[in-house]
């Protein structure tokens, strides 16, 4: 893995509060090759939530929400594994919102 990756998650930039552990869990899902946190935006969101928003050319795009902020997260996933990875994230997301 390149120098900025640890436990399958790119750590060159910041994470939303409480996002690091869920990203490590996502990185451990079979079929997920890389987890790349993206840009952080201000918002009026409350609580914590992670959801898959769409497919990209290289995998999946997620949106993570945490009190007052939103962060994009990109996953590198093979096309054949995307549906299974999406389902696994949706199951895990139930625990993260509790």
Buried (B, 14 or more C-beta within 10 A) or exposed (E): EEEEBEBBBBBEEEBBEEBEEBBBBBBBBEBBEBBBBBEBEEBEBEEBBBEBEEBEEBBBBBBBBBEEBBBBBBBBBEEEBBEEBBEBBEEBBEEBEE
